[in-house]
Amino acid sequence: MSTRPDPTRRPSTIAVSTREATHWEDEAACRSIGGDAFFVESKKGMQQARDVCVKCPVLVKCLRDRQAKDDKSYQWGVGGGLSAVQRRVLVMEELLGNRPDLDTARLLASPQWMYRVRNLSSARWSLDGIVDGLREDGLDVTTVTVRVAVWWLGGEGSRMGRGRSWRRQLHDDHVGTITELRAKGARLSDIALYLGVPEVNGSRAISDLLLRVAAELEMAA
């Protein structure tokens, strides 16, 4: 990914050596493209940037480098084929102990598997459904690995399923995850993004849910 200086950016606490950065950046597909192309907010602009990234031979190295340089509370631009929001979600995954196998995700986003992943996305929609389908094909994959592949292919990668409102699903399926992330210091907005619900309304709904859970525990004590 091409980078440009940001005067509002906080200094990174993790740095990649100049030699290592230069080594992979020399092979990057974006090396002849202006950095502004990767710091866009429009859906079309981000898709164009992602299209460059997904064809890049050093996509995995770029994402690892971008994650290392991201401040945990501040991300900006498309890097390693993922938007800033998607990289924030990966921070939540790591809080839960989930680390993607990026090499496997790269394989799933390649011509060899991309059509299968897209077909499963259309037929089963949920991440868990896609994982189940790929395991039926004989692939040992995790949900977070598939999530990255789906993102690289332009999908949503939401944790929400079909058939019920997302508010209902928060209450029925995700209380434990929400409670764990909150206990580990995750912001409500990042929990909402992790689950794939609207950031503002989702944050409010999660806050209300946590209050109800706390009240129920207090009454049961």
C-alpha positions in Angstrom: 0.0 0.0 0.0 1.2 3.5 -0.8 1.5 5.7 2.2 1.6 9.4 2.8 2.4 11.5 5.9 -0.5 12.4 8.2 0.2 15.4 10.5 -2.6 14.3 12.9 -1.3 10.7 13.1 -0.1 9.4 16.4 3.4 7.9 16.4 3.4 4.2 15.9 4.7 2.1 18.8 5.8 -0.7 16.4 8.1 0.0 13.5 9.2 -2.1 10.6 12.9 -1.7 9.6 13.7 0.3 6.5 15.3 -2.7 4.9 12.3 -4.9 5.4 9.8 -2.3 4.3 11.8 -1.4 1.2 12.1 -5.1 0.3 8.4 -5.8 0.0 7.3 -2.4 -1.1 9.6 -2.7 -4.2 7.3 -5.6 -5.3 4.0 -3.9 -4.5 1.4 -3.4 -7.2 0.8 0.1 -5.9 4.4 1.3 -6.2 3.5 3.4 -9.3 0.1 4.7 -8.0 -0.3 7.9 -6.1 -0.9 7.4 -2.4 -4.1 9.4 -2.4 -5.8 6.5 -4.2 -5.6 4.6 -0.9 -6.9 7.3 1.4 -10.5 7.6 0.1 -13.9 7.4 1.8 -16.2 6.6 -1.1 -17.3 3.0 -1.6 -16.2 3.1 -5.2 -12.8 4.5 -4.3 -12.2 1.9 -1.7 -13.2 -0.9 -4.1 -10.8 0.4 -6.7 -8.0 0.5 -4.1 -8.9 -3.0 -2.9 -8.9 -4.3 -6.5 -5.2 -3.2 -6.8 -4.4 -4.8 -3.4 -6.0 -8.2 -4.1 -3.9 -8.6 -7.2 -0.7 -7.6 -5.5 2.0 -10.3 -4.9 2.9 -8.9 -1.5 -0.6 -8.4 -0.2 -0.1 -10.5 3.0 3.2 -8.7 3.8 1.5 -5.4 3.3 -1.4 -6.2 5.6 1.0 -7.4 8.3 3.0 -4.2 8.0 -0.1 -2.0 8.1 -1.4 -3.8 11.2 1.9 -3.2 12.9 1.9 0.5 12.1 -1.8 1.1 13.0 -2.5 2.8 16.3 -5.0 0.5 18.1 -7.5 3.4 18.4 -6.8 5.0 15.0 -6.6 3.6 11.5 -6.8 5.4 8.2 -6.9 4.4 4.6 -6.9 1.1 2.7 -4.0 -1.1 3.6 -3.3 -4.7 2.8 -6.6 -4.8 0.9 -8.6 -3.9 4.0 -10.3 -0.7 5.0 -9.6 1.1 8.2 -12.9 -0.3 9.7 -12.0 -3.8 8.8 -8.6 -3.5 10.4 -10.3 -2.2 13.5 -12.4 -5.3 13.5 -9.3 -7.5 13.3 -8.1 -5.8 16.5 -11.4 -7.1 18.1 -10.7 -10.5 16.7 -7.3 -10.5 18.3 -8.8 -9.5 21.7 -10.8 -12.7 21.5 -7.7 -14.7 20.6 -8.6 -15.0 16.9 -5.8 -14.5 14.5 -6.3 -15.1 10.7 -4.1 -17.4 8.7 -3.4 -14.7 6.0 -1.8 -17.2 3.6 -4.9 -19.3 3.7 -7.1 -16.2 3.3 -5.0 -15.3 0.3 -5.6 -18.7 -1.2 -9.4 -18.3 -0.7 -9.3 -15.0 -2.5 -7.4 -16.4 -5.4 -9.0 -17.6 -8.7 -8.7 -21.2 -7.4 -11.2 -20.6 -4.6 -12.8 -17.2 -5.0 -15.8 -18.5 -7.0 -16.5 -21.1 -4.4 -16.3 -18.5 -1.6 -18.6 -16.2 -3.5 -21.1 -18.9 -4.2 -21.2 -19.9 -0.5 -21.6 -16.3 0.4 -24.7 -16.1 -1.8 -26.2 -19.4 -0.7 -25.4 -19.4 3.0 -24.6 -15.7 3.6 -23.3 -16.0 7.2 -19.6 -16.4 7.9 -20.3 -19.6 9.8 -22.2 -21.0 6.8 -19.2 -20.2 4.5 -16.8 -21.9 7.0 -19.0 -25.0 7.2 -19.1 -25.2 3.4 -15.4 -24.9 3.0 -14.8 -27.5 5.7 -17.1 -29.8 3.7 -14.7 -29.2 0.8 -11.9 -30.5 3.0 -10.4 -27.1 4.0 -9.4 -26.6 7.7 -10.3 -22.9 8.0 -11.3 -20.6 10.8 -14.0 -18.0 10.8 -11.6 -15.1 11.1 -9.5 -16.4 8.2 -12.6 -16.7 6.0 -13.7 -13.2 7.1 -10.5 -11.7 5.7 -10.9 -13.6 2.4 -14.5 -12.3 2.1 -13.4 -8.8 2.7 -10.7 -9.1 0.1 -13.4 -10.3 -2.3 -15.5 -7.2 -1.6 -18.0 -8.9 0.8 -19.3 -7.7 4.1 -18.1 -10.4 6.4 -20.8 -9.6 9.0 -21.3 -11.8 12.0 -25.1 -11.4 11.6 -27.2 -14.1 10.0 -30.5 -13.9 8.1 -34.0 -14.4 9.3 -33.9 -12.3 12.5 -33.3 -8.6 13.2 -29.7 -7.8 14.3 -31.1 -6.5 17.6 -32.6 -9.9 18.2 -29.4 -11.6 17.3 -27.4 -9.4 19.7 -29.6 -10.6 22.5 -29.9 -14.2 21.5 -26.4 -15.0 20.1 -23.8 -12.5 21.1 -24.1 -11.6 24.8 -21.1 -13.6 25.8 -18.9 -12.1 23.1 -20.1 -8.6 23.8 -19.4 -9.0 27.5 -15.9 -10.4 26.9 -14.9 -7.7 24.5 -16.2 -5.0 26.9 -14.3 -6.5 29.8 -11.2 -6.3 27.7 -11.6 -2.6 27.1 -13.2 -2.6 23.7 -15.2 0.4 22.7 -18.9 0.0 22.0 -18.4 1.3 18.5 -15.7 -1.3 17.8 -17.9 -4.1 19.2 -20.7 -3.0 16.8 -18.3 -3.0 13.9 -17.0 -6.4 14.9 -20.5 -7.8 14.8 -21.4 -6.1 11.6 -24.2 -3.8 12.9 -24.6 -0.1 12.4 -21.9 1.7 14.4 -24.1 4.4 16.1 -27.4 2.5 16.6 -25.5 -0.7 17.3 -23.4 1.0 20.0 -26.6 2.2 21.7 -28.2 -1.2 21.4 -25.1 -2.9 22.9 -25.0 -0.4 25.7 -28.7 -1.1 26.5 -28.1 -4.8 26.3 -25.2 -4.6 28.8 -27.3 -2.6 31.2 -30.1 -5.2 31.0 -27.6 -8.1 31.6 -26.1 -6.3 34.6 -29.6 -5.7 36.0 -30.6 -9.3 35.5 -27.4 -10.5 37.3 -28.0 -8.1 40.2 -31.6 -9.4 40.6 -30.4 -13.0 40.5 -27.7 -12.4 43.1 
